[in-house]
Amino acid sequence: MTEGLSHVFESRPRLVTGTVLAFTAALSLSACGGTKSGESSAVESCVDTSGDTVKLGFLNSTSGAMAISEQTVRDSLVMAIDEINADGGILGKKVEPVAEDGASDPAIFAEKIEKLLTGDCVAAVFGGWTSASRKAMLPVVEANKGLLFYPVQYEGLEASENIYYTGATTNQQIIPAMDFLKSEGVKTLFLAGSDYVFPRTANKIIKQYAEELGIEIVGEEYVPLDDDDWTTQVAKIAAAKPDFVFNTINGSSNVGFVKAYYEQGLGPDNSPIISVSIAEEEAPAMGKDITGQYAAWNYFQSVESPTNDTFIEAFQAKYGDDRPTSDPMEAAYTSLYLYKALVEKAGSFDVDEINASADGVTFDAPEGTVTIDGENHHIAKTALIGKINSDNQFDVVWSSDSPVEPDPFLEGYSWWDPSKN
């Protein structure tokens, strides 16, 4: 995967066009021209809302390395649509979902989102997981003046008037995780990640903040997203004997990492892991008992609230009592209700009218009340650290005092220098 793509955001307007990204030629599409923030696109929308229905696109990996994580996102989107339709739809129109498989391949995500926007004429698309998939879709959704709702935590350093980010940005997950590690007395940290833009950029941020906190980075290793062999890299972790391992691995590659980690004699008692992509859905699939390990998210199934109880009950009634809920699928579920609220506040499915009225739109989500920032299209989210128990659930051991306002470009952090490696 191409590295360092986020470096182009060192200086930027408030909403940044994704067409400035030097994305790989393999992902280039002849139809992608893109527009700068505030410009009018020459593309005419083909969205038809004259009838009793409106089309929305679901674009998730239901095959490939990321299916282990993205299938549950698809399931939560389907549940949200069923609920919304049962309640009368959006502006009185029933939602007709059009689903596509991104197949864990950024080029396919780019191809499929263009199909959804220009062939199926959907009013908005919901999906993506890896930052590579999002960056592949970004110029397409901008060029076609569409909307993408992206549900997963990511590395920040991005904002687009055509994307709403309902997962965490860096100051809502990565930085709180580092604050937690500091509070635990951590002195040494090893970084393990998949070899693509999110882990590379996240670890750049982690390294700068670690220096500020007085935490030493004793190693940094990467393996391709579709590679499960972590034997050599984990041997280096064992030799370094870090106080903690910061895991930015995505998808099924986590299985290989966890296998190698335990085979090297590592565990929560000597070099515990804090992850940002292992949630309740992935934990039972690791092939090892990972009790005692940690994760940083903004939602856990264990969150106590009547709203969350209702959400869990509805999801398990639909998909089975053995199906857990998790952060990305909750953020996807929330994104559909935020879209409904956006459209109904604007009184229109038009993208410009939605964006003009976006600021301050809220939803009483399972994670708690979330609010859209109209300038950067992110949402305020409470930061949580969970410790996994023997039931593959997370006991919350740390929480921010209140929802953290999104700061995707880390403007409020004096230690951040985007020019530093």
Secondary structure, DSSP 4 states (H G I P E B T S, - for coil): ----GGGGGSS--SS--GGGS---GGG--TT-----TTPPPSPPP----SSSEEEEEEEE-SSSTTHHHHHHHHHHHHHHHHHHHHTT-BTTBEEEEEEEE-TT-HHHHHHHHHIIIIIS--S-EEE--SHHHHHHHHHHHHHTT--EEE-S--------TTEEE-S--GGGTHHHHHHHHHHTT--EEEEEEESSHHHHHHHHHHHHHHHHHT-EEEEEEEE-TT----HHHHHHHHHH--SEEEEE--TTHHHHHHHHHHHTT--TTTS-EEESS--TTTGGGGSS--TT-EEEES--TT---HHHHHHHHHHHHHH-TTPPP-HHHHHHHHHHHHHHHHHHHHTS--HHHHHHT-TT-EEEETTEEEEB-TTT-BB-B--EEEEE-TTS-EEEEEE-SSPBPP-TT-TT-TT--TT--
